[in-house]
Amino acid sequence: MRYVLTYACALRYKMNIIVSFLVSFQAVEFLRQGKSPSEAASLALGKIAKYYPKYNGGLVVVNKDGEFG
């Protein structure tokens, strides 16, 4: 759980869908690849939208510099 010390993600709504897609993990991996927090959130949630087009939830991603998206 090393990534928790450097990056942070918060999720809301329909946790069973979010957990099954590992959205927090994916968002952190996108941050590690150099994506901005907004990009990381969009890419991670995009995977859910592919299978659940009417999904209505949220994801907050914060990088180690305090930028959020």
C-alpha positions as CSV (number, residue, x, y, z in Angstrom):
1,M,0.0,0.0,0.0
2,R,2.9,2.3,-0.7
3,Y,0.9,4.5,-3.1
4,V,-1.3,5.7,-0.3
5,L,1.6,7.6,1.1
6,T,2.1,9.7,-2.0
7,Y,-1.3,10.0,-3.7
8,A,-4.8,10.1,-2.5
9,C,-8.2,9.2,-4.0
10,A,-11.7,9.5,-2.7
11,L,-14.7,7.8,-4.1
12,R,-18.4,8.3,-3.7
13,Y,-21.6,6.5,-4.7
14,K,-22.2,2.8,-5.7
15,M,-19.1,1.5,-4.1
16,N,-19.7,-2.0,-5.4
17,I,-19.1,-0.8,-9.0
18,I,-16.1,1.3,-8.0
19,V,-14.5,-1.4,-6.1
20,S,-14.9,-4.0,-8.9
21,F,-13.2,-1.7,-11.3
22,L,-10.3,-0.8,-8.9
23,V,-10.8,2.8,-9.8
24,S,-8.6,4.2,-7.0
25,F,-5.8,1.9,-7.9
26,Q,-6.1,2.8,-11.6
27,A,-6.2,6.5,-10.9
28,V,-3.0,6.2,-8.8
29,E,-1.3,4.3,-11.6
30,F,-2.2,7.0,-14.1
31,L,-0.7,9.6,-11.7
32,R,2.5,7.5,-11.5
33,Q,2.6,7.5,-15.3
34,G,2.7,11.3,-15.2
35,K,-1.0,12.1,-15.9
36,S,-2.6,15.1,-14.2
37,P,-5.2,14.4,-11.4
38,S,-8.0,15.4,-13.8
39,E,-6.7,13.1,-16.5
40,A,-6.2,10.3,-14.1
41,A,-9.8,10.6,-12.8
42,S,-11.3,10.8,-16.3
43,L,-9.4,7.8,-17.5
44,A,-10.2,5.7,-14.4
45,L,-13.9,6.6,-14.6
46,G,-14.0,6.0,-18.3
47,K,-13.6,2.3,-17.7
48,I,-16.8,2.3,-15.7
49,A,-18.6,4.4,-18.3
50,K,-17.8,1.8,-21.0
51,Y,-19.9,-0.8,-19.1
52,Y,-22.3,1.4,-17.2
53,P,-23.1,4.4,-19.4
54,K,-25.6,5.8,-16.9
55,Y,-23.2,5.6,-14.0
56,N,-23.4,8.6,-11.7
57,G,-20.6,8.8,-9.2
58,G,-17.5,10.7,-8.4
59,L,-13.8,10.4,-7.9
60,V,-11.4,12.9,-6.4
61,V,-7.7,12.5,-7.2
62,V,-4.9,14.5,-5.5
63,N,-1.3,14.2,-6.4
64,K,1.7,14.8,-4.1
65,D,1.9,18.5,-5.0
66,G,-1.7,19.1,-3.8
67,E,-3.2,19.4,-7.3
68,F,-6.6,17.8,-7.5
69,G,-9.0,16.8,-10.2
